């Protein structure tokens, strides 16, 4: 098959080059913009049957809009012992509010909620919404003077006050960016207000809120994608030039992978537009990095064999044909292993993992096809110029096996010290396989233990992904200094009745039954406030909070000099809120008012004492939910939503996915190894060795990032274990297949044990070069601004280097020598030294051409 492919490429290489370039141009022309087909967010990719998703759908149905996001401005004065001054409050109410309302009025039309499942009609750029003013969802600005919630905006220490802009959009809606940027320019240091001299001296303004976090997440993801792509190309180009020291020889693999990657992304965009695949914003980073890393490796193996054929006197056509015939099956087998392993992510419940499995698989298939056709066509096009300024053909020094004479190792010194190093390693493995194996395992074991112990110590916080100087992170820190951490993301509880209504049919006010439900729930939570770590509860009976205090709502109202709000029939009106319209707005906030669910859903907001994204908050969430369910009458259903509820579902789903994908990846790769090698014991050992290297890598990554910030380290990003496991297992077995293929070839000539040593010597340089380039490609992830990508980039680079320089050249050959020598029959002989090798070390070195003259 590959002999035929080689002949086809050598004869039709001009047509192949034109075909690839036409495919690239056609797909780039037809593909929509990536932004238009990729979705933002994290929680949007949870399964539809997740409890928090059900809660969000109920809220959408009951209130007609999604749970609103917000922009929060933190106004604080640290220099005064009495807190905010009267001038500060006047600035908030008279200056800041007026400017924010002006921005809100101008941006309202562009931030109307999009109905789920209904595509929005396209409008010309700059065109305004045509909806009537009655249909528009307004952007509400709330300050300390707001008679409904103003009291809640002031901190207990009186040093800070919040200004809220309540948006009708979700927090990860990309349309929020323009409004947030306008607010940012308004309040930033040297911004519009500061330049006009309107901000009181020493008054600090910071920007926070869920919409700000969402904007920063989207921006950081876009920046990471751009920076990663740039550094991927630069790092690969640098390493290729370092390896080959020939410009064209470095450009050929890079051009092959670049063309294949661009075709892959354009094809994915077209498939997404047609509805065949789904894509998330940021998936292009994974496609590019994996395609560049794997594709360059495939090209390196092909070029090495191509160079070997030229050294043996073949013509350029013969070299192309023979190199494809000899390494084509190994390339397809190794690529098939990677593709199989990555594709197993398709079976994940979490949408991002599933979409990554499909998208990366498509990218790897296309890059493999390019390596088998486009790359050899480029070699045929460039002929001897591919090696310029180095000589080609017979004038090049001959090398053995897959080790290219143009590699970095063969150019370090005339003695080819790199190759000699691999010869020494092979001799050591041959003489003391048991000692080498157990010593290597013992050194790595502590890190594997760390990986096992802390594999579940993960961070799910959105802010923890962002750099510390990011706007939303700085703002969140300002909020945390004066307010309960949980105020950043309250738990919203929805209580639904299937029959009847929570509102009186005559006057539209809360029924006595509904009031009783709220009071019983409040009392239950008050009794467990410390255990459940609750800071506040807000209901229709306690719209200003304070429901967890021991005083009654009526007493609290009197302490504030207020009357009670008219929530039930017969109760008087609050003087401050007074009018019927404001009372109705309060009811609409806490009781559903849309469609068939009108009056049938109650809303309760719970504020936690801790960060809503913290592991402890997630652990407490289930206790809170159980307490609520036991306190309400039978027949009512409880739904929860908000950051903590979504994070709880995300953790539950990804925990299940981790187990499922681990089993599928290990099982799938193991079956491929069995099919290729037809040796159960060896295949099992290869799987175990790569899984062990994964645990070591996970432990090392945890230890490194913990050591960088012991007090602030919240754990590895929750995406790291999944992507690290899938990629590392697949790529690790990729190199093992190359090694085992060569071992099988060498054993036919040298015998079982000497064949292992010969293959190790002959593949040492080229596989190491591939590993270095692959690790360098993964290092490009460190160029992004997202902490999760930094962790994943380090982990993948370290894992590949560990596999390249420890697992593949030490753990695997040492085990094979022990196995073929018959020393694994009993444990007492495991560490036995070689008394009489099948071939003396000198004879082995002599029988294996290690390069050089």
Buried (B, 14 or more C-beta within 10 A) or exposed (E): EBEEBBBBBBBBBEEBBEBBEEBBEEBEEEBEEBEEBBBBBBBBBBBEEBBBBBBBBBBBBBBBBBBBBBBBBBBBBEEEEEBBBEEBBEBBBEBBBEBBBEBBEEBBBEBBBEEEEEEEEEEEEEEEEEEEEEEBBEBBBBBBEBEBBBBBBBBEEEBBBBBBBBBBBBBBBBBBBBBBEBBBEBBBEEBBBBEEEEBBEEBBBBBBBBBBBBBBBBBBBBBBBBBBBEBBBEBBBEBBBBBBBBBBBBBBBBBBBBBBBBBBBBBBBBBBBEEEBBBBBBBBBBBBBBBBBBBBBBBBBBBBBBBBBBBEEBEBBBBBBBBBBBBBBBBBBBBBBBBBBBBBBBBBBBBBBBBBBBBBBBBBBBBBBBBBBBBBBBBBBBEEEBBEEBEBBEEBEEBBBBBBBBBBBBBEEEEBEBBBBBBEBBBBBBBBBBBBBBEBBEEBBEBBEBBEEBBBBBBBBBBBBBEEEBBBBBBBBBBBBBBBBBBBBBBBBBBBBEEEBBBBEEEBBBBEEBBEBBBEBBEBBBEBBEEBBBBBBBBBBBBBBBBBBEEEBEEBBEEEEBBBBBBBEEBEBBEBBBEEEBBEEBBEBBBBBBEEBBBBBBBBBBBBBBBBBBBEBBEBBEEBBEBBEEBBEEEBBBBBBBBBBBBBBBBBBBEBBBEBBBEBBBEBBBEBBBEBBEBEEBBEBBBBBBBBBBBBBBBBBBBEBBEEEEEEBBBBBBBBBBBBBBBBBBBBBBBBBBBBBBBBBBBEEBBBBBBBBBBBBBBBBBBBBBBBBBBBBBBBBBBBBBBBBBBBBBBBBBBBBBBBBBBBBBBBBBBBBBBBBEBBEEEEEBBBEBEEBBBEBEEBBEBBBBBBE
